[in-house]
């Protein structure tokens, strides 16, 4: 019984489980890489959100209010 035998129940092949039982560092590397990718995605999203120009942000409309009239100068000409 190895510590990664539970992978068999989620569809891993016996060869993959044998490799993980022999070299558990591979599982640790996988987890570290996944966490790093998630952190990078979060950082990229934050930078994108923080650097939006005011005219790029969607304005929340109040309930019951009439829609704003479209017209006038475009945002670049203001």
C-alpha positions as CSV (number, residue, x, y, z in Angstrom):
1,X,0.0,0.0,0.0
2,X,1.4,3.3,-1.1
3,X,0.4,6.8,-0.1
4,X,-0.9,7.5,-3.6
5,X,-3.2,4.4,-4.1
6,X,-6.2,6.7,-3.8
7,X,-5.4,7.9,-7.3
8,X,-6.6,4.6,-8.6
9,X,-10.2,5.5,-7.5
10,X,-10.1,8.7,-9.6
11,X,-8.9,7.0,-12.7
12,X,-5.1,6.9,-12.6
13,X,-3.4,4.0,-14.2
14,X,-1.5,1.5,-12.0
15,X,1.8,2.6,-13.7
16,X,1.1,6.3,-12.8
17,X,0.4,5.3,-9.2
18,X,3.6,3.2,-9.1
19,X,5.6,6.2,-10.3
20,X,4.1,8.5,-7.7
21,X,4.7,6.0,-4.9
22,X,8.4,5.7,-6.1
23,X,8.9,9.5,-6.6
24,X,6.5,11.5,-4.5
25,X,8.4,14.7,-5.3
26,X,6.6,14.7,-8.6
27,X,3.3,15.3,-6.8
28,X,4.8,18.1,-4.8
29,X,6.1,19.7,-7.9
30,X,2.7,19.4,-9.5
31,X,1.0,21.2,-6.6
32,X,3.7,23.9,-6.5
33,X,3.2,24.6,-10.2
34,X,-0.5,24.7,-9.9
35,X,-0.4,27.2,-7.0
36,X,2.1,29.3,-8.9
37,X,-0.1,29.4,-12.1
38,X,-3.1,30.4,-10.0
39,X,-1.2,33.2,-8.3
40,X,0.0,34.5,-11.7
41,X,-3.5,34.5,-13.1
42,X,-4.7,36.4,-10.0
43,X,-1.9,38.9,-10.3
44,X,-2.6,39.5,-14.0
45,X,-6.3,39.9,-13.3
46,X,-5.6,42.4,-10.5
47,X,-3.2,44.4,-12.7
48,X,-5.8,44.4,-15.5
49,X,-8.6,45.6,-13.1
50,X,-6.4,48.2,-11.4
51,X,-5.3,49.8,-14.6
52,X,-8.7,50.2,-16.3
53,X,-9.5,53.7,-17.4
54,X,-12.7,55.3,-16.0
55,X,-14.4,55.1,-19.3
56,X,-13.6,51.4,-19.6
57,X,-15.4,50.5,-16.4
58,X,-19.0,49.5,-16.6
59,X,-21.2,51.9,-14.6
60,X,-23.8,50.5,-12.4
61,X,-27.3,51.7,-13.3
62,X,-29.7,52.6,-10.5
63,X,-32.9,50.6,-10.4
64,X,-35.9,52.6,-11.8
65,X,-33.7,55.2,-13.4
66,X,-34.0,56.2,-17.0
67,X,-31.2,54.9,-19.2
68,X,-28.6,57.5,-20.0
69,X,-28.9,59.2,-23.3
70,X,-26.3,58.1,-25.8
71,X,-24.7,60.9,-27.8
72,X,-22.4,63.8,-27.5
73,X,-18.7,63.4,-27.9
74,X,-17.0,60.0,-27.9
75,X,-14.8,59.2,-24.9
76,X,-11.6,60.0,-26.8
77,X,-12.8,63.5,-27.7
78,X,-13.8,64.6,-24.1
